[in-house]
């Protein structure tokens, strides 16, 4: 799902959970709250993906800038 979300540019995407996950990722990019549950969830999803992804040119980042220090 993360691969789809990071490559999807449709604002009206009908794929299951795409709009919700995009919203959570956008939140994580702008959130300033320490120990935010949404940011922690996004961080964990990215960690899980980076541990299992075998693509050398994967479009999914291992971390987002604002969740690196949380």
C-alpha positions in Angstrom: 0.0 0.0 0.0 2.8 2.4 0.8 4.3 2.0 -2.7 0.9 3.0 -4.1 0.5 6.0 -1.8 3.9 7.5 -2.5 3.3 7.2 -6.3 -0.4 8.1 -6.4 -1.1 11.7 -7.4 -4.9 11.5 -7.6 -6.8 13.5 -5.2 -9.9 11.3 -5.7 -8.2 7.9 -5.5 -10.6 5.2 -4.8 -8.1 2.6 -3.7 -8.7 1.4 -0.1 -7.1 3.5 2.5 -5.0 5.6 0.0 -6.6 9.0 0.9 -6.5 8.2 4.7 -2.8 7.2 4.6 -1.9 10.2 2.5 -3.6 12.4 5.1 -1.6 10.7 7.9 1.7 11.1 6.0 1.0 14.8 5.4 0.2 15.1 9.1 3.5 13.5 10.0 5.4 15.9 7.7 3.9 19.0 9.5 3.2 17.8 13.1 5.2 19.4 16.0 3.7 17.4 18.8 6.1 15.1 20.8 5.0 11.4 20.9 2.1 12.0 18.5 0.3 8.7 17.9 -0.4 9.4 14.3 3.3 10.2 13.7 4.4 7.2 15.6 2.1 5.0 13.4 3.5 6.5 10.2 7.1 6.1 11.5 6.4 2.4 12.3 4.9 1.7 8.9 7.9 3.3 7.1 10.3 1.2 9.3 8.4 -2.0 8.6 8.5 -1.2 4.9 12.2 -0.4 4.8 13.0 -3.6 6.6 11.2 -5.8 4.1 11.5 -3.8 0.8 13.9 -5.2 -1.7 13.6 -2.5 -4.4 16.8 -0.5 -4.8 14.9 2.5 -6.3 11.9 2.3 -3.9 9.9 5.5 -3.8 8.9 5.0 -0.1 11.3 6.9 2.2 12.6 5.0 5.3 11.8 8.1 7.4 10.0 11.4 6.9 12.0 14.5 7.9 9.7 15.6 10.8 9.4 12.1 12.3 13.1 11.4 12.5 13.6 13.1 15.8 10.4 11.9 17.6 
